[in-house]
Amino acid sequence: MKDSILLSFDKVFFSVLLLLVSINIIGTYSEDVLFSQTTKALFIPALLILFFMKNKVLSLPFILFFIFSFLGDVSLAFNENEIFIKASSIFYFLSYMCLISIAISKFKFFEIDKVVGTYLIVVFLINTYFLYTFYGILKAIVPDSLEVFLFGVKNISLILLIFLAFGKYLANDTKPSILFLMVALCLVFSTILNYVSLYYVYDWSFVMLERVIYAIGIYLILSYVMEKNKSIVIQDKAQNSYNSDNIFA
């Protein structure tokens, strides 16, 4: 009975994601400015409301992540105003730092295999080089030094997040670690597409793809939380069963 309820909840949860994605595709394709700007801000409230209907527990770092991400979404809706663009970069940076704090608390680099550790460092350095190159290009076309600086710190945090998520996945190949890595990748790709739309060329297909990837990232991080909560419940049941066996022994 519980399995069937869980299965139906998963279907509803995924259906809401598809509905939100569909609304955003319609909004970006129609090129209705007001509708298009506000639809992205629906992702987090809608999915969180559904999440809390089934799950009652959400740790403080995740709460802060969703708060900062939502504020970033709302700020980005006013992308004609440079102040709001900068505010969105700050909020997104803070949200990424929340995820980094979650990943780094369980990341033990010196316990990773030396070959894997070397591979991670090489990947990190390559990504940092590409970021530095892109930073130089952006600095040449964007006169506002503060905006370029915010671009730099936000993307350094994303590179660090990818590094930690990938290391976590290589060290512990489990469903939660795979979900966390996919979340990090979604955030990276959606951020890149957002920069393309803001600073290079605006195309509704880029905006649509960016929002679809971002919505999937929010969906996956809530799925990650549910998986972690599920594993904690299973561990508690196993521990209680073990304690009961010791009592009867």
C-alpha positions as CSV (number, residue, x, y, z in Angstrom):
1,M,0.0,0.0,0.0
2,K,2.8,2.4,1.0
3,D,4.7,1.5,-2.2
4,S,1.6,2.3,-4.4
5,I,1.2,5.7,-2.6
6,L,4.9,6.5,-3.1
7,L,4.6,5.6,-6.7
8,S,1.6,7.8,-7.3
9,F,3.3,10.7,-5.5
10,D,6.4,10.3,-7.8
11,K,4.1,10.4,-10.8
12,V,2.3,13.5,-9.6
13,F,5.6,15.2,-8.7
14,F,7.0,14.4,-12.2
15,S,3.7,15.6,-13.8
16,V,4.0,18.9,-12.0
17,L,7.5,19.3,-13.4
18,L,6.2,18.6,-17.0
19,L,3.4,21.1,-16.5
20,L,5.8,23.8,-15.3
21,V,8.2,23.1,-18.2
22,S,5.2,23.3,-20.6
23,I,4.1,26.6,-19.2
24,N,7.6,28.0,-19.7
25,I,8.0,26.7,-23.2
26,I,4.7,28.4,-24.1
27,G,5.7,31.6,-22.4
28,T,9.1,31.8,-24.1
29,Y,7.7,30.9,-27.5
30,S,4.9,33.4,-27.3
31,E,7.5,36.1,-26.4
32,D,5.0,37.7,-24.1
33,V,7.4,39.6,-21.9
34,L,5.5,39.7,-18.6
35,F,4.4,36.1,-18.9
36,S,7.8,34.9,-19.9
37,Q,9.6,36.8,-17.1
38,T,7.4,35.6,-14.3
39,T,7.0,31.9,-15.2
40,K,10.5,30.9,-14.0
41,A,9.7,32.1,-10.5
42,L,7.0,29.5,-10.3
43,F,9.4,26.5,-10.3
44,I,10.6,26.5,-6.7
45,P,7.2,27.5,-4.9
46,A,5.2,24.9,-6.9
47,L,7.6,22.0,-6.4
48,L,8.3,22.9,-2.7
49,I,4.6,22.9,-1.9
50,L,4.2,19.5,-3.5
51,F,7.3,18.3,-1.7
52,F,6.0,19.3,1.8
53,M,2.8,17.5,1.1
54,K,4.7,14.3,1.4
55,N,7.9,15.2,3.2
56,K,8.1,17.2,6.4
57,V,11.9,17.5,6.8
58,L,14.2,19.9,5.0
59,S,17.5,20.8,6.5
60,L,18.6,24.5,6.9
61,P,21.2,24.5,4.0
62,F,18.5,23.3,1.6
63,I,16.0,25.8,2.9
64,L,18.6,28.6,2.4
65,F,19.4,27.3,-1.1
66,F,15.7,27.5,-2.2
67,I,15.3,30.9,-0.6
68,F,18.3,32.4,-2.4
69,S,17.5,30.6,-5.6
70,F,13.9,31.9,-5.6
71,L,15.1,35.4,-4.9
72,G,17.5,35.0,-7.8
73,D,14.7,33.9,-10.1
74,V,12.5,36.9,-9.0
75,S,15.4,39.3,-9.5
76,L,16.2,37.9,-13.0
77,A,12.6,38.5,-14.0
78,F,13.6,42.2,-14.2
79,N,16.6,41.6,-16.5
80,E,16.2,45.0,-18.1
81,N,17.5,46.6,-14.9
82,E,21.2,46.2,-14.2
83,I,20.7,46.4,-10.4
84,F,18.4,43.3,-10.5
85,I,20.8,41.4,-12.7
86,K,23.6,42.0,-10.2
87,A,21.2,41.1,-7.3
88,S,20.3,37.8,-9.1
89,S,24.0,37.0,-9.4
90,I,24.5,37.5,-5.7
91,F,21.5,35.4,-4.7
92,Y,22.5,32.6,-7.1
93,F,26.1,32.7,-5.7
94,L,24.7,32.3,-2.1
95,S,22.5,29.4,-3.2
96,Y,25.5,27.7,-4.8
97,M,27.5,28.2,-1.6
98,C,24.7,26.4,0.4
99,L,25.1,23.4,-1.9
100,I,28.8,23.6,-1.6
101,S,28.5,23.5,2.2
102,I,26.3,20.4,1.9
103,A,28.8,18.6,-0.4
104,I,32.0,19.6,1.4
105,S,30.8,18.4,4.8
106,K,30.8,14.8,3.5
107,F,33.7,15.2,1.0
108,K,37.0,13.5,2.1
109,F,39.5,14.3,-0.6
110,F,42.4,12.5,1.0
111,E,40.5,9.3,1.2
112,I,39.9,9.2,-2.6
113,D,42.1,7.0,-4.7
114,K,45.2,8.9,-5.9
115,V,44.4,8.4,-9.6
116,V,40.8,9.7,-9.1
117,G,42.1,12.6,-7.1
118,T,44.6,13.5,-9.8
119,Y,41.9,13.3,-12.4
120,L,39.7,15.6,-10.3
121,I,42.4,18.2,-10.0
122,V,43.1,18.2,-13.7
123,V,39.4,18.6,-14.5
124,F,39.2,21.4,-12.0
125,L,42.2,23.2,-13.5
126,I,40.9,22.9,-17.1
127,N,37.5,24.3,-16.1
128,T,39.2,27.1,-14.2
129,Y,41.3,28.0,-17.4
130,F,38.1,28.1,-19.5
131,L,36.5,30.3,-16.9
132,Y,39.5,32.6,-17.0
133,T,39.3,32.8,-20.8
134,F,35.6,33.5,-20.7
135,Y,36.1,36.1,-18.0
136,G,38.5,37.9,-20.2
137,I,36.0,37.9,-23.1
138,L,33.2,39.2,-20.9
139,K,35.5,41.9,-19.4
140,A,36.0,43.2,-22.9
141,I,32.3,43.5,-23.8
142,V,30.8,44.4,-20.4
143,P,32.0,47.8,-19.0
144,D,30.7,47.3,-15.5
145,S,33.5,45.8,-13.5
146,L,31.2,44.8,-10.6
147,E,29.1,42.7,-12.9
148,V,32.1,41.0,-14.3
149,F,33.4,40.3,-10.8
150,L,30.0,38.8,-9.8
151,F,30.2,36.6,-12.9
152,G,33.6,35.4,-11.8
153,V,32.8,34.5,-8.2
154,K,29.5,32.9,-9.2
155,N,31.2,30.6,-11.8
156,I,34.1,29.8,-9.5
157,S,31.5,28.5,-7.0
158,L,29.9,26.4,-9.7
159,I,33.3,24.9,-10.7
160,L,33.9,24.0,-7.0
161,L,30.4,22.5,-6.8
162,I,31.0,20.4,-9.9
163,F,34.4,19.3,-8.4
164,L,32.8,18.2,-5.1
165,A,29.8,16.6,-6.7
166,F,32.0,14.6,-9.2
167,G,34.4,13.6,-6.4
168,K,31.5,12.5,-4.3
169,Y,30.1,10.4,-7.2
170,L,33.5,8.8,-7.9
171,A,34.0,8.0,-4.3
172,N,30.5,6.7,-3.6
173,D,28.5,5.5,-6.7
174,T,25.0,5.7,-5.2
175,K,21.7,7.1,-6.3
176,P,22.0,10.2,-4.1
177,S,25.5,11.0,-5.4
178,I,24.4,10.6,-9.0
179,L,21.4,12.9,-8.4
180,F,23.7,15.5,-6.7
181,L,26.1,15.4,-9.7
182,M,23.2,15.9,-12.1
183,V,21.9,18.9,-10.1
184,A,25.4,20.5,-10.3
185,L,25.5,19.9,-14.1
186,C,22.0,21.3,-14.6
187,L,23.0,24.5,-12.7
188,V,26.1,24.9,-14.8
189,F,24.4,24.5,-18.1
190,S,21.5,26.7,-17.2
191,T,23.9,29.4,-16.0
192,I,25.9,29.2,-19.3
193,L,22.7,29.5,-21.4
194,N,21.5,32.4,-19.2
195,Y,24.8,34.3,-19.9
196,V,24.5,33.6,-23.6
197,S,20.9,35.1,-23.6
198,L,22.0,38.1,-21.5
199,Y,25.3,39.1,-23.1
200,Y,25.6,37.6,-26.5
201,V,22.4,36.9,-28.4
202,Y,18.8,36.6,-27.2
203,D,16.9,33.7,-28.7
204,W,13.7,32.2,-27.3
205,S,15.1,28.6,-27.8
206,F,18.1,29.4,-25.6
207,V,15.8,30.9,-22.9
208,M,13.5,27.9,-23.2
209,L,16.4,25.4,-22.9
210,E,17.9,27.2,-19.9
211,R,14.6,27.2,-18.0
212,V,13.9,23.5,-18.8
213,I,17.4,22.5,-17.5
214,Y,17.0,24.7,-14.4
215,A,13.5,23.2,-13.7
216,I,15.0,19.7,-14.0
217,G,17.8,20.7,-11.6
218,I,15.3,21.9,-8.9
219,Y,13.3,18.7,-9.4
220,L,16.5,16.6,-9.0
221,I,17.6,18.3,-5.9
222,L,14.2,17.7,-4.2
223,S,14.5,14.1,-5.4
224,Y,18.0,14.0,-3.8
225,V,16.5,15.2,-0.5
226,M,13.8,12.6,-0.6
227,E,16.3,9.8,-1.3
228,K,18.4,11.0,1.6
229,N,15.4,11.1,3.9
230,K,14.4,7.6,2.7
231,S,17.9,6.2,3.5
232,I,17.8,7.8,7.0
233,V,14.4,6.1,7.7
234,I,15.8,2.8,6.5
235,Q,18.9,3.2,8.7
236,D,16.7,4.1,11.7
237,K,14.5,1.0,11.2
238,A,17.6,-1.2,10.9
239,Q,19.1,0.3,14.0
240,N,15.8,-0.2,16.0
241,S,15.6,-3.7,14.8
242,Y,19.2,-4.4,15.8
243,N,18.5,-2.9,19.3
244,S,15.4,-5.0,19.7
245,D,17.4,-8.2,18.8
246,N,20.0,-7.2,21.5
247,I,17.2,-6.8,24.1
248,F,15.8,-10.2,23.4
249,A,19.3,-11.7,23.3
